[in-house]
């Protein structure tokens, strides 16, 4: 394993700055992905709650609930 040659402080500072920008960009991308997935999950939960409410309401009225369409 060879030893790294010492870098001037300015060059090292630029490298660290570049690395931090890359990390920040990746974190922002991940944050957006998580937000999209959470919104999708919230929509699915809302749809599930609505379906359950329809089933409960149908049972209370003594009527059969509409079956879910098959995919």
N, CA, C, O and CB atoms as a CASP TS submission, in Angstrom:
PFRMAT TS
TARGET T0000
AUTHOR 0000-0000-0000
METHOD Language model
MODEL 1
PARENT N/A
ATOM      1  N   UNK     1       0.849  -1.163   0.000  1.00  0.00           N
ATOM      2  CA  UNK     1       0.000   0.000   0.000  1.00  0.00           C
ATOM      3  C   UNK     1       0.896   1.228   0.000  1.00  0.00           C
ATOM      4  O   UNK     1       1.761   1.368   0.865  1.00  0.00           O
ATOM      5  CB  UNK     1      -0.967  -0.003   1.215  1.00  0.00           C
ATOM      6  N   UNK     2       0.698   2.103  -0.949  1.00  0.00           N
ATOM      7  CA  UNK     2       1.549   3.286  -1.017  1.00  0.00           C
ATOM      8  C   UNK     2       0.966   4.404  -0.175  1.00  0.00           C
ATOM      9  O   UNK     2      -0.242   4.496   0.040  1.00  0.00           O
ATOM     10  CB  UNK     2       1.722   3.747  -2.466  1.00  0.00           C
ATOM     11  N   UNK     3       1.860   5.237   0.286  1.00  0.00           N
ATOM     12  CA  UNK     3       1.413   6.365   1.099  1.00  0.00           C
ATOM     13  C   UNK     3       0.905   7.469   0.183  1.00  0.00           C
ATOM     14  O   UNK     3       1.471   7.701  -0.886  1.00  0.00           O
ATOM     15  CB  UNK     3       2.557   6.889   2.010  1.00  0.00           C
ATOM     16  N   UNK     4      -0.153   8.144   0.594  1.00  0.00           N
ATOM     17  CA  UNK     4      -0.687   9.261  -0.182  1.00  0.00           C
ATOM     18  C   UNK     4       0.248  10.448  -0.033  1.00  0.00           C
ATOM     19  O   UNK     4       0.800  10.708   1.036  1.00  0.00           O
ATOM     20  CB  UNK     4      -2.128   9.629   0.275  1.00  0.00           C
ATOM     21  N   UNK     5       0.404  11.150  -1.128  1.00  0.00           N
ATOM     22  CA  UNK     5       1.251  12.342  -1.045  1.00  0.00           C
ATOM     23  C   UNK     5       0.487  13.440  -0.328  1.00  0.00           C
ATOM     24  O   UNK     5      -0.719  13.586  -0.526  1.00  0.00           O
ATOM     25  CB  UNK     5       1.698  12.816  -2.458  1.00  0.00           C
ATOM     26  N   UNK     6       1.164  14.203   0.491  1.00  0.00           N
ATOM     27  CA  UNK     6       0.486  15.278   1.224  1.00  0.00           C
ATOM     28  C   UNK     6      -0.113  16.289   0.251  1.00  0.00           C
ATOM     29  O   UNK     6       0.515  16.655  -0.742  1.00  0.00           O
ATOM     30  CB  UNK     6       1.466  15.982   2.190  1.00  0.00           C
ATOM     31  N   UNK     7      -1.307  16.727   0.540  1.00  0.00           N
ATOM     32  CA  UNK     7      -1.998  17.690  -0.301  1.00  0.00           C
ATOM     33  C   UNK     7      -1.921  19.074   0.334  1.00  0.00           C
ATOM     34  O   UNK     7      -1.965  19.203   1.557  1.00  0.00           O
ATOM     35  CB  UNK     7      -3.468  17.271  -0.521  1.00  0.00           C
ATOM     36  N   UNK     8      -1.806  20.102  -0.491  1.00  0.00           N
ATOM     37  CA  UNK     8      -1.841  21.450   0.066  1.00  0.00           C
ATOM     38  C   UNK     8      -3.193  21.691   0.744  1.00  0.00           C
ATOM     39  O   UNK     8      -4.203  21.135   0.312  1.00  0.00           O
ATOM     40  CB  UNK     8      -1.583  22.510  -1.041  1.00  0.00           C
ATOM     41  N   UNK     9      -3.225  22.503   1.789  1.00  0.00           N
ATOM     42  CA  UNK     9      -4.480  22.732   2.514  1.00  0.00           C
ATOM     43  C   UNK     9      -5.623  23.204   1.620  1.00  0.00           C
ATOM     44  O   UNK     9      -6.768  22.801   1.826  1.00  0.00           O
ATOM     45  CB  UNK     9      -4.256  23.744   3.601  1.00  0.00           C
ATOM     46  N   UNK    10      -5.336  24.040   0.645  1.00  0.00           N
ATOM     47  CA  UNK    10      -6.396  24.549  -0.237  1.00  0.00           C
ATOM     48  C   UNK    10      -7.008  23.414  -1.046  1.00  0.00           C
ATOM     49  O   UNK    10      -8.227  23.339  -1.199  1.00  0.00           O
ATOM     50  CB  UNK    10      -5.844  25.637  -1.183  1.00  0.00           C
ATOM     51  N   UNK    11      -6.169  22.544  -1.555  1.00  0.00           N
ATOM     52  CA  UNK    11      -6.645  21.414  -2.351  1.00  0.00           C
ATOM     53  C   UNK    11      -7.476  20.465  -1.485  1.00  0.00           C
ATOM     54  O   UNK    11      -8.513  19.963  -1.918  1.00  0.00           O
ATOM     55  CB  UNK    11      -5.455  20.660  -2.986  1.00  0.00           C
ATOM     56  N   UNK    12      -7.024  20.234  -0.296  1.00  0.00           N
ATOM     57  CA  UNK    12      -7.761  19.378   0.624  1.00  0.00           C
ATOM     58  C   UNK    12      -9.105  20.009   0.977  1.00  0.00           C
ATOM     59  O   UNK    12     -10.124  19.321   1.033  1.00  0.00           O
ATOM     60  CB  UNK    12      -6.938  19.119   1.898  1.00  0.00           C
ATOM     61  N   UNK    13      -9.103  21.303   1.210  1.00  0.00           N
ATOM     62  CA  UNK    13     -10.350  22.017   1.511  1.00  0.00           C
ATOM     63  C   UNK    13     -11.340  21.928   0.365  1.00  0.00           C
ATOM     64  O   UNK    13     -12.537  21.740   0.585  1.00  0.00           O
ATOM     65  CB  UNK    13     -10.061  23.477   1.824  1.00  0.00           C
ATOM     66  N   UNK    14     -10.841  22.063  -0.868  1.00  0.00           N
ATOM     67  CA  UNK    14     -11.710  21.946  -2.047  1.00  0.00           C
ATOM     68  C   UNK    14     -12.292  20.540  -2.151  1.00  0.00           C
ATOM     69  O   UNK    14     -13.463  20.365  -2.489  1.00  0.00           O
ATOM     70  CB  UNK    14     -10.930  22.292  -3.333  1.00  0.00           C
ATOM     71  N   UNK    15     -11.459  19.535  -1.856  1.00  0.00           N
ATOM     72  CA  UNK    15     -11.926  18.152  -1.923  1.00  0.00           C
ATOM     73  C   UNK    15     -13.020  17.901  -0.883  1.00  0.00           C
ATOM     74  O   UNK    15     -14.038  17.276  -1.181  1.00  0.00           O
ATOM     75  CB  UNK    15     -10.752  17.176  -1.709  1.00  0.00           C
ATOM     76  N   UNK    16     -12.803  18.392   0.330  1.00  0.00           N
ATOM     77  CA  UNK    16     -13.800  18.228   1.396  1.00  0.00           C
ATOM     78  C   UNK    16     -15.088  18.948   1.017  1.00  0.00           C
ATOM     79  O   UNK    16     -16.179  18.415   1.215  1.00  0.00           O
ATOM     80  CB  UNK    16     -13.259  18.765   2.748  1.00  0.00           C
ATOM     81  N   UNK    17     -14.967  20.153   0.476  1.00  0.00           N
ATOM     82  CA  UNK    17     -16.143  20.921   0.043  1.00  0.00           C
ATOM     83  C   UNK    17     -16.928  20.141  -1.011  1.00  0.00           C
ATOM     84  O   UNK    17     -18.153  20.055  -0.940  1.00  0.00           O
ATOM     85  CB  UNK    17     -15.719  22.302  -0.518  1.00  0.00           C
ATOM     86  N   UNK    18     -16.224  19.577  -1.982  1.00  0.00           N
ATOM     87  CA  UNK    18     -16.864  18.790  -3.032  1.00  0.00           C
ATOM     88  C   UNK    18     -17.564  17.567  -2.444  1.00  0.00           C
ATOM     89  O   UNK    18     -18.688  17.240  -2.827  1.00  0.00           O
ATOM     90  CB  UNK    18     -15.831  18.356  -4.082  1.00  0.00           C
ATOM     91  N   UNK    19     -16.907  16.912  -1.532  1.00  0.00           N
ATOM     92  CA  UNK    19     -17.487  15.735  -0.892  1.00  0.00           C
ATOM     93  C   UNK    19     -18.759  16.096  -0.126  1.00  0.00           C
ATOM     94  O   UNK    19     -19.751  15.369  -0.190  1.00  0.00           O
ATOM     95  CB  UNK    19     -16.469  15.087   0.051  1.00  0.00           C
ATOM     96  N   UNK    20     -18.732  17.202   0.589  1.00  0.00           N
ATOM     97  CA  UNK    20     -19.912  17.637   1.345  1.00  0.00           C
ATOM     98  C   UNK    20     -21.077  17.979   0.418  1.00  0.00           C
ATOM     99  O   UNK    20     -22.230  17.687   0.735  1.00  0.00           O
ATOM    100  CB  UNK    20     -19.568  18.848   2.216  1.00  0.00           C
ATOM    101  N   UNK    21     -20.782  18.594  -0.717  1.00  0.00           N
ATOM    102  CA  UNK    21     -21.833  18.911  -1.689  1.00  0.00           C
ATOM    103  C   UNK    21     -22.455  17.620  -2.217  1.00  0.00           C
ATOM    104  O   UNK    21     -23.673  17.532  -2.365  1.00  0.00           O
ATOM    105  CB  UNK    21     -21.267  19.760  -2.860  1.00  0.00           C
ATOM    106  N   UNK    22     -21.622  16.621  -2.501  1.00  0.00           N
ATOM    107  CA  UNK    22     -22.136  15.335  -2.983  1.00  0.00           C
ATOM    108  C   UNK    22     -23.028  14.671  -1.938  1.00  0.00           C
ATOM    109  O   UNK    22     -24.095  14.150  -2.263  1.00  0.00           O
ATOM    110  CB  UNK    22     -20.978  14.402  -3.352  1.00  0.00           C
ATOM    111  N   UNK    23     -22.589  14.692  -0.700  1.00  0.00           N
ATOM    112  CA  UNK    23     -23.375  14.087   0.381  1.00  0.00           C
ATOM    113  C   UNK    23     -24.704  14.819   0.525  1.00  0.00           C
ATOM    114  O   UNK    23     -25.752  14.188   0.662  1.00  0.00           O
ATOM    115  CB  UNK    23     -22.591  14.118   1.722  1.00  0.00           C
ATOM    116  N   UNK    24     -24.663  16.142   0.494  1.00  0.00           N
ATOM    117  CA  UNK    24     -25.892  16.925   0.627  1.00  0.00           C
ATOM    118  C   UNK    24     -26.863  16.624  -0.515  1.00  0.00           C
ATOM    119  O   UNK    24     -28.065  16.488  -0.291  1.00  0.00           O
ATOM    120  CB  UNK    24     -25.569  18.425   0.662  1.00  0.00           C
ATOM    121  N   UNK    25     -26.340  16.522  -1.734  1.00  0.00           N
ATOM    122  CA  UNK    25     -27.180  16.217  -2.891  1.00  0.00           C
ATOM    123  C   UNK    25     -27.829  14.846  -2.739  1.00  0.00           C
ATOM    124  O   UNK    25     -29.020  14.688  -3.006  1.00  0.00           O
ATOM    125  CB  UNK    25     -26.354  16.274  -4.187  1.00  0.00           C
ATOM    126  N   UNK    26     -27.060  13.868  -2.318  1.00  0.00           N
ATOM    127  CA  UNK    26     -27.609  12.517  -2.139  1.00  0.00           C
ATOM    128  C   UNK    26     -28.671  12.491  -1.040  1.00  0.00           C
ATOM    129  O   UNK    26     -29.694  11.820  -1.176  1.00  0.00           O
ATOM    130  CB  UNK    26     -26.485  11.521  -1.803  1.00  0.00           C
ATOM    131  N   UNK    27     -28.428  13.216   0.036  1.00  0.00           N
ATOM    132  CA  UNK    27     -29.413  13.261   1.118  1.00  0.00           C
ATOM    133  C   UNK    27     -30.708  13.921   0.660  1.00  0.00           C
ATOM    134  O   UNK    27     -31.796  13.473   1.022  1.00  0.00           O
ATOM    135  CB  UNK    27     -28.844  14.009   2.325  1.00  0.00           C
ATOM    136  N   UNK    28     -30.597  14.982  -0.133  1.00  0.00           N
ATOM    137  CA  UNK    28     -31.793  15.644  -0.656  1.00  0.00           C
ATOM    138  C   UNK    28     -32.583  14.701  -1.562  1.00  0.00           C
ATOM    139  O   UNK    28     -33.812  14.660  -1.500  1.00  0.00           O
ATOM    140  CB  UNK    28     -31.409  16.920  -1.425  1.00  0.00           C
ATOM    141  N   UNK    29     -31.873  13.942  -2.404  1.00  0.00           N
ATOM    142  CA  UNK    29     -32.537  12.978  -3.282  1.00  0.00           C
ATOM    143  C   UNK    29     -33.255  11.908  -2.462  1.00  0.00           C
ATOM    144  O   UNK    29     -34.404  11.569  -2.747  1.00  0.00           O
ATOM    145  CB  UNK    29     -31.519  12.324  -4.234  1.00  0.00           C
ATOM    146  N   UNK    30     -32.584  11.383  -1.453  1.00  0.00           N
ATOM    147  CA  UNK    30     -33.199  10.359  -0.595  1.00  0.00           C
ATOM    148  C   UNK    30     -34.409  10.926   0.134  1.00  0.00           C
ATOM    149  O   UNK    30     -35.431  10.253   0.268  1.00  0.00           O
ATOM    150  CB  UNK    30     -32.176   9.815   0.424  1.00  0.00           C
ATOM    151  N   UNK    31     -34.294  12.158   0.604  1.00  0.00           N
ATOM    152  CA  UNK    31     -35.397  12.802   1.302  1.00  0.00           C
ATOM    153  C   UNK    31     -36.619  12.900   0.393  1.00  0.00           C
ATOM    154  O   UNK    31     -37.743  12.645   0.825  1.00  0.00           O
ATOM    155  CB  UNK    31     -34.982  14.196   1.794  1.00  0.00           C
ATOM    156  N   UNK    32     -36.396  13.269  -0.861  1.00  0.00           N
ATOM    157  CA  UNK    32     -37.503  13.362  -1.818  1.00  0.00           C
ATOM    158  C   UNK    32     -38.122  11.987  -2.064  1.00  0.00           C
ATOM    159  O   UNK    32     -39.344  11.857  -2.144  1.00  0.00           O
ATOM    160  CB  UNK    32     -37.017  13.970  -3.150  1.00  0.00           C
ATOM    161  N   UNK    33     -37.275  10.960  -2.183  1.00  0.00           N
ATOM    162  CA  UNK    33     -37.780   9.608  -2.398  1.00  0.00           C
ATOM    163  C   UNK    33     -38.622   9.143  -1.216  1.00  0.00           C
ATOM    164  O   UNK    33     -39.686   8.552  -1.399  1.00  0.00           O
ATOM    165  CB  UNK    33     -36.623   8.637  -2.633  1.00  0.00           C
ATOM    166  N   UNK    34     -38.149   9.409  -0.017  1.00  0.00           N
ATOM    167  CA  UNK    34     -38.889   9.015   1.184  1.00  0.00           C
ATOM    168  C   UNK    34     -40.215   9.761   1.241  1.00  0.00           C
ATOM    169  O   UNK    34     -41.242   9.175   1.584  1.00  0.00           O
ATOM    170  CB  UNK    34     -38.057   9.292   2.461  1.00  0.00           C
ATOM    171  N   UNK    35     -40.201  11.046   0.908  1.00  0.00           N
ATOM    172  CA  UNK    35     -41.434  11.835   0.937  1.00  0.00           C
ATOM    173  C   UNK    35     -42.459  11.291  -0.053  1.00  0.00           C
ATOM    174  O   UNK    35     -43.644  11.192   0.267  1.00  0.00           O
ATOM    175  CB  UNK    35     -41.134  13.306   0.627  1.00  0.00           C
ATOM    176  N   UNK    36     -42.007  10.939  -1.252  1.00  0.00           N
ATOM    177  CA  UNK    36     -42.912  10.377  -2.259  1.00  0.00           C
ATOM    178  C   UNK    36     -43.495   9.054  -1.760  1.00  0.00           C
ATOM    179  O   UNK    36     -44.694   8.810  -1.899  1.00  0.00           O
ATOM    180  CB  UNK    36     -42.171  10.168  -3.606  1.00  0.00           C
ATOM    181  N   UNK    37     -42.658   8.213  -1.188  1.00  0.00           N
ATOM    182  CA  UNK    37     -43.133   6.918  -0.682  1.00  0.00           C
ATOM    183  C   UNK    37     -44.108   7.096   0.480  1.00  0.00           C
ATOM    184  O   UNK    37     -45.095   6.367   0.585  1.00  0.00           O
ATOM    185  CB  UNK    37     -41.944   6.052  -0.238  1.00  0.00           C
ATOM    186  N   UNK    38     -43.830   8.061   1.349  1.00  0.00           N
ATOM    187  CA  UNK    38     -44.734   8.304   2.477  1.00  0.00           C
ATOM    188  C   UNK    38     -46.086   8.816   1.984  1.00  0.00           C
ATOM    189  O   UNK    38     -47.128   8.412   2.502  1.00  0.00           O
ATOM    190  CB  UNK    38     -44.111   9.313   3.462  1.00  0.00           C
ATOM    191  N   UNK    39     -46.076   9.696   0.995  1.00  0.00           N
ATOM    192  CA  UNK    39     -47.334  10.194   0.442  1.00  0.00           C
ATOM    193  C   UNK    39     -48.116   9.068  -0.224  1.00  0.00           C
ATOM    194  O   UNK    39     -49.338   8.995  -0.093  1.00  0.00           O
ATOM    195  CB  UNK    39     -47.069  11.321  -0.564  1.00  0.00           C
ATOM    196  N   UNK    40     -47.418   8.195  -0.935  1.00  0.00           N
ATOM    197  CA  UNK    40     -48.071   7.044  -1.556  1.00  0.00           C
ATOM    198  C   UNK    40     -48.689   6.141  -0.494  1.00  0.00           C
ATOM    199  O   UNK    40     -49.818   5.676  -0.648  1.00  0.00           O
ATOM    200  CB  UNK    40     -47.069   6.251  -2.413  1.00  0.00           C
ATOM    201  N   UNK    41     -47.950   5.895   0.576  1.00  0.00           N
ATOM    202  CA  UNK    41     -48.462   5.056   1.659  1.00  0.00           C
ATOM    203  C   UNK    41     -49.667   5.718   2.324  1.00  0.00           C
ATOM    204  O   UNK    41     -50.632   5.037   2.670  1.00  0.00           O
ATOM    205  CB  UNK    41     -47.359   4.784   2.701  1.00  0.00           C
ATOM    206  N   UNK    42     -49.621   7.028   2.504  1.00  0.00           N
ATOM    207  CA  UNK    42     -50.752   7.740   3.103  1.00  0.00           C
ATOM    208  C   UNK    42     -51.991   7.607   2.222  1.00  0.00           C
ATOM    209  O   UNK    42     -53.097   7.424   2.730  1.00  0.00           O
ATOM    210  CB  UNK    42     -50.406   9.229   3.317  1.00  0.00           C
ATOM    211  N   UNK    43     -51.811   7.697   0.905  1.00  0.00           N
ATOM    212  CA  UNK    43     -52.939   7.523  -0.012  1.00  0.00           C
ATOM    213  C   UNK    43     -53.516   6.113   0.091  1.00  0.00           C
ATOM    214  O   UNK    43     -54.733   5.931   0.073  1.00  0.00           O
ATOM    215  CB  UNK    43     -52.503   7.811  -1.457  1.00  0.00           C
ATOM    216  N   UNK    44     -52.649   5.132   0.198  1.00  0.00           N
ATOM    217  CA  UNK    44     -53.115   3.745   0.323  1.00  0.00           C
ATOM    218  C   UNK    44     -53.870   3.534   1.636  1.00  0.00           C
ATOM    219  O   UNK    44     -54.890   2.846   1.672  1.00  0.00           O
ATOM    220  CB  UNK    44     -51.926   2.769   0.237  1.00  0.00           C
ATOM    221  N   UNK    45     -53.364   4.127   2.701  1.00  0.00           N
ATOM    222  CA  UNK    45     -54.035   4.006   4.002  1.00  0.00           C
ATOM    223  C   UNK    45     -55.399   4.671   3.950  1.00  0.00           C
ATOM    224  O   UNK    45     -56.374   4.132   4.472  1.00  0.00           O
ATOM    225  CB  UNK    45     -53.179   4.631   5.126  1.00  0.00           C
ATOM    226  N   UNK    46     -55.476   5.849   3.318  1.00  0.00           N
ATOM    227  CA  UNK    46     -56.763   6.532   3.182  1.00  0.00           C
ATOM    228  C   UNK    46     -57.763   5.677   2.407  1.00  0.00           C
ATOM    229  O   UNK    46     -58.932   5.589   2.781  1.00  0.00           O
ATOM    230  CB  UNK    46     -56.578   7.885   2.483  1.00  0.00           C
ATOM    231  N   UNK    47     -57.298   5.047   1.327  1.00  0.00           N
ATOM    232  CA  UNK    47     -58.175   4.184   0.538  1.00  0.00           C
ATOM    233  C   UNK    47     -58.625   2.978   1.356  1.00  0.00           C
ATOM    234  O   UNK    47     -59.784   2.569   1.278  1.00  0.00           O
ATOM    235  CB  UNK    47     -57.464   3.721  -0.743  1.00  0.00           C
ATOM    236  N   UNK    48     -57.721   2.415   2.131  1.00  0.00           N
ATOM    237  CA  UNK    48     -58.065   1.279   2.983  1.00  0.00           C
ATOM    238  C   UNK    48     -59.092   1.678   4.035  1.00  0.00           C
ATOM    239  O   UNK    48     -60.060   0.955   4.269  1.00  0.00           O
ATOM    240  CB  UNK    48     -56.810   0.716   3.658  1.00  0.00           C
ATOM    241  N   UNK    49     -58.881   2.832   4.669  1.00  0.00           N
ATOM    242  CA  UNK    49     -59.840   3.316   5.669  1.00  0.00           C
ATOM    243  C   UNK    49     -61.212   3.537   5.046  1.00  0.00           C
ATOM    244  O   UNK    49     -62.235   3.214   5.649  1.00  0.00           O
ATOM    245  CB  UNK    49     -59.338   4.620   6.310  1.00  0.00           C
ATOM    246  N   UNK    50     -61.227   4.088   3.839  1.00  0.00           N
ATOM    247  CA  UNK    50     -62.492   4.315   3.144  1.00  0.00           C
ATOM    248  C   UNK    50     -63.199   2.991   2.856  1.00  0.00           C
ATOM    249  O   UNK    50     -64.411   2.878   3.036  1.00  0.00           O
ATOM    250  CB  UNK    50     -62.253   5.087   1.835  1.00  0.00           C
ATOM    251  N   UNK    51     -62.447   2.000   2.413  1.00  0.00           N
ATOM    252  CA  UNK    51     -63.032   0.684   2.136  1.00  0.00           C
ATOM    253  C   UNK    51     -63.591   0.054   3.405  1.00  0.00           C
ATOM    254  O   UNK    51     -64.670  -0.538   3.389  1.00  0.00           O
ATOM    255  CB  UNK    51     -61.986  -0.246   1.506  1.00  0.00           C
ATOM    256  N   UNK    52     -62.861   0.182   4.494  1.00  0.00           N
ATOM    257  CA  UNK    52     -63.330  -0.372   5.769  1.00  0.00           C
ATOM    258  C   UNK    52     -64.602   0.328   6.212  1.00  0.00           C
ATOM    259  O   UNK    52     -65.540  -0.319   6.678  1.00  0.00           O
ATOM    260  CB  UNK    52     -62.246  -0.242   6.855  1.00  0.00           C
ATOM    261  N   UNK    53     -64.639   1.650   6.070  1.00  0.00           N
ATOM    262  CA  UNK    53     -65.842   2.395   6.447  1.00  0.00           C
ATOM    263  C   UNK    53     -67.041   1.964   5.608  1.00  0.00           C
ATOM    264  O   UNK    53     -68.153   1.852   6.124  1.00  0.00           O
ATOM    265  CB  UNK    53     -65.607   3.903   6.292  1.00  0.00           C
ATOM    266  N   UNK    54     -66.819   1.724   4.323  1.00  0.00           N
ATOM    267  CA  UNK    54     -67.903   1.252   3.460  1.00  0.00           C
ATOM    268  C   UNK    54     -68.394  -0.116   3.918  1.00  0.00           C
ATOM    269  O   UNK    54     -69.599  -0.368   3.945  1.00  0.00           O
ATOM    270  CB  UNK    54     -67.438   1.187   1.995  1.00  0.00           C
ATOM    271  N   UNK    55     -67.468  -0.996   4.277  1.00  0.00           N
ATOM    272  CA  UNK    55     -67.855  -2.322   4.759  1.00  0.00           C
ATOM    273  C   UNK    55     -68.649  -2.223   6.058  1.00  0.00           C
ATOM    274  O   UNK    55     -69.671  -2.890   6.223  1.00  0.00           O
ATOM    275  CB  UNK    55     -66.615  -3.198   4.966  1.00  0.00           C
ATOM    276  N   UNK    56     -68.171  -1.388   6.977  1.00  0.00           N
ATOM    277  CA  UNK    56     -68.854  -1.222   8.259  1.00  0.00           C
ATOM    278  C   UNK    56     -70.231  -0.619   8.037  1.00  0.00           C
ATOM    279  O   UNK    56     -71.211  -1.073   8.628  1.00  0.00           O
ATOM    280  CB  UNK    56     -68.025  -0.335   9.213  1.00  0.00           C
ATOM    281  N   UNK    57     -70.312   0.391   7.199  1.00  0.00           N
ATOM    282  CA  UNK    57     -71.596   1.041   6.931  1.00  0.00           C
ATOM    283  C   UNK    57     -72.563   0.052   6.275  1.00  0.00           C
ATOM    284  O   UNK    57     -73.748   0.022   6.606  1.00  0.00           O
ATOM    285  CB  UNK    57     -71.400   2.285   6.028  1.00  0.00           C
ATOM    286  N   UNK    58     -72.048  -0.757   5.341  1.00  0.00           N
ATOM    287  CA  UNK    58     -72.892  -1.753   4.684  1.00  0.00           C
ATOM    288  C   UNK    58     -73.384  -2.799   5.668  1.00  0.00           C
ATOM    289  O   UNK    58     -74.531  -3.237   5.576  1.00  0.00           O
ATOM    290  CB  UNK    58     -72.134  -2.424   3.549  1.00  0.00           C
ATOM    291  N   UNK    59     -72.545  -3.208   6.601  1.00  0.00           N
ATOM    292  CA  UNK    59     -72.935  -4.197   7.604  1.00  0.00           C
ATOM    293  C   UNK    59     -73.972  -3.617   8.553  1.00  0.00           C
ATOM    294  O   UNK    59     -74.893  -4.319   8.970  1.00  0.00           O
ATOM    295  CB  UNK    59     -71.711  -4.683   8.390  1.00  0.00           C
ATOM    296  N   UNK    60     -73.829  -2.343   8.897  1.00  0.00           N
ATOM    297  CA  UNK    60     -74.794  -1.699   9.791  1.00  0.00           C
ATOM    298  C   UNK    60     -76.158  -1.579   9.128  1.00  0.00           C
ATOM    299  O   UNK    60     -77.188  -1.658   9.798  1.00  0.00           O
ATOM    300  CB  UNK    60     -74.293  -0.315  10.213  1.00  0.00           C
ATOM    301  N   UNK    61     -76.166  -1.391   7.830  1.00  0.00           N
ATOM    302  CA  UNK    61     -77.419  -1.234   7.103  1.00  0.00           C
ATOM    303  C   UNK    61     -78.010  -2.588   6.713  1.00  0.00           C
ATOM    304  O   UNK    61     -79.123  -2.654   6.191  1.00  0.00           O
ATOM    305  CB  UNK    61     -77.202  -0.378   5.858  1.00  0.00           C
ATOM    306  N   UNK    62     -77.278  -3.652   6.963  1.00  0.00           N
ATOM    307  CA  UNK    62     -77.757  -4.984   6.618  1.00  0.00           C
ATOM    308  C   UNK    62     -77.641  -5.287   5.142  1.00  0.00           C
ATOM    309  O   UNK    62     -78.241  -6.239   4.643  1.00  0.00           O
ATOM    310  CB  UNK    62     -79.177  -5.141   7.045  1.00  0.00           C
ATOM    311  N   UNK    63     -76.870  -4.478   4.448  1.00  0.00           N
ATOM    312  CA  UNK    63     -76.690  -4.685   3.015  1.00  0.00           C
ATOM    313  C   UNK    63     -75.295  -5.242   2.775  1.00  0.00           C
ATOM    314  O   UNK    63     -74.349  -4.891   3.481  1.00  0.00           O
ATOM    315  CB  UNK    63     -76.906  -3.362   2.222  1.00  0.00           C
ATOM    316  N   UNK    64     -75.172  -6.099   1.791  1.00  0.00           N
ATOM    317  CA  UNK    64     -73.830  -6.593   1.478  1.00  0.00           C
ATOM    318  C   UNK    64     -72.988  -5.458   0.893  1.00  0.00           C
ATOM    319  O   UNK    64     -73.478  -4.631   0.123  1.00  0.00           O
ATOM    320  CB  UNK    64     -73.899  -7.792   0.486  1.00  0.00           C
ATOM    321  N   UNK    65     -71.756  -5.439   1.262  1.00  0.00           N
ATOM    322  CA  UNK    65     -70.849  -4.414   0.737  1.00  0.00           C
ATOM    323  C   UNK    65     -70.482  -4.761  -0.696  1.00  0.00           C
ATOM    324  O   UNK    65     -70.491  -5.930  -1.082  1.00  0.00           O
ATOM    325  CB  UNK    65     -69.571  -4.289   1.615  1.00  0.00           C
ATOM    326  N   UNK    66     -70.165  -3.757  -1.468  1.00  0.00           N
ATOM    327  CA  UNK    66     -69.736  -3.988  -2.843  1.00  0.00           C
ATOM    328  C   UNK    66     -68.402  -4.719  -2.822  1.00  0.00           C
ATOM    329  O   UNK    66     -67.469  -4.276  -2.152  1.00  0.00           O
ATOM    330  CB  UNK    66     -69.625  -2.649  -3.633  1.00  0.00           C
ATOM    331  N   UNK    67     -68.295  -5.822  -3.536  1.00  0.00           N
ATOM    332  CA  UNK    67     -67.013  -6.523  -3.553  1.00  0.00           C
ATOM    333  C   UNK    67     -65.973  -5.683  -4.278  1.00  0.00           C
ATOM    334  O   UNK    67     -66.294  -4.902  -5.174  1.00  0.00           O
ATOM    335  CB  UNK    67     -67.151  -7.907  -4.223  1.00  0.00           C
ATOM    336  N   UNK    68     -64.735  -5.858  -3.877  1.00  0.00           N
ATOM    337  CA  UNK    68     -63.654  -5.121  -4.528  1.00  0.00           C
ATOM    338  C   UNK    68     -63.433  -5.740  -5.900  1.00  0.00           C
ATOM    339  O   UNK    68     -63.459  -6.963  -6.039  1.00  0.00           O
ATOM    340  CB  UNK    68     -62.334  -5.148  -3.671  1.00  0.00           C
ATOM    341  N   UNK    69     -63.219  -4.913  -6.908  1.00  0.00           N
ATOM    342  CA  UNK    69     -62.977  -5.469  -8.252  1.00  0.00           C
ATOM    343  C   UNK    69     -61.671  -6.243  -8.271  1.00  0.00           C
ATOM    344  O   UNK    69     -60.691  -5.863  -7.629  1.00  0.00           O
ATOM    345  CB  UNK    69     -62.947  -4.348  -9.319  1.00  0.00           C
ATOM    346  N   UNK    70     -61.680  -7.344  -9.027  1.00  0.00           N
ATOM    347  CA  UNK    70     -60.475  -8.154  -9.139  1.00  0.00           C
ATOM    348  C   UNK    70     -59.537  -7.503 -10.130  1.00  0.00           C
ATOM    349  O   UNK    70     -59.964  -6.868 -11.094  1.00  0.00           O
ATOM    350  CB  UNK    70     -60.808  -9.600  -9.567  1.00  0.00           C
ATOM    351  N   UNK    71     -58.244  -7.674  -9.873  1.00  0.00           N
ATOM    352  CA  UNK    71     -57.240  -7.082 -10.776  1.00  0.00           C
ATOM    353  C   UNK    71     -56.849  -8.058 -11.830  1.00  0.00           C
ATOM    354  O   UNK    71     -56.017  -7.747 -12.682  1.00  0.00           O
ATOM    355  CB  UNK    71     -56.003  -6.629 -10.013  1.00  0.00           C
TER
END
